[in-house]
Amino acid sequence: MLSSSHAEWVLARFVGQEQSATLIGDLLEQRTERGAWWFWRSFSRLLLAVAWRPVVGFVAAVVMSATAYNALMTRIMGMWVTTAVQTTMLAAMAAWFIAVYAGARYGLRDVLSHVAGVAATLFTISVVLWPYPMALQSAAAVALSVAFVFIVMRSHRAAIGTLLATGVVFFAGFSLMAYSSDAYVRHVLHIKHLGSPELQQNPSIEYVNLGLQLFGEAVTAIVCAKLHRRFVLGRDQELIAIK
């Protein structure tokens, strides 16, 4: 049977341990007078109030990241794709994921969503302009100027650090997904050369890739939330951001 400690643990996944303990403590104080049914009904309403933004933010971020990937892949089709192009494209995907997740979870005024949104736009423009060296150099100069301004602004430094750290987690998750997917194809399905016929004959490849992708993005969202709570928000702002 569920206890108040279980309720506190679940709530802590969204508001942090300290705030969760405070909120559950307030409910427990009134539980003696109002009963267990009131406690769990109130906890359910509270959980729904704090959980809908993270859930919607995660779904929207997954969709936006996939949309950016498909759009950029279409753009670079036929180009000589170098490691630099691939890295910039992944950076754009990561930045879009973080921008949408932070914007949906913490509000459009959130500084992390602003910084990530600007970074995502600049990375996307860089990929689009890659075949045009002069335009690409101009975009790089603008990107460096914007980065310098953000670094100088003290209010944006924590958001920049959070963006970079979360971006590293996104890159690591994508790399792990690629490695695990290749290992599944080679060592489980024993396929040496993967093409359209093999994909049609083995639909499990798409399911495995999707599962690995969602797992990596879920870890990215969790890390983003923890770093955001620790470095971007003040303790008195934690509940405001999720209401």
Buried (B, 14 or more C-beta within 10 A) or exposed (E): EEEBEEBBEBBBBBBBEEBBBEBBEEBEEEBEEEEEEEBBEBBEEBBEEBBBBBEEBBEBBBEBBBEBBEEBEEBBEEEEEEEEBEEBBBBBBBBBBBBBBBBBBBBEEBBBBBBBBBBBBBBBBBBBBBBEEEBBEEBBEEBEEBBEEBEEEEEBBBBBBBBEBBBEBBBBBBEBBEEBBEEBBEEEBEBEEBEEEBEEEBEEBEEBBEEBBEBBBEBBBBBBBBBBBEBBBEEEEBBEBBE
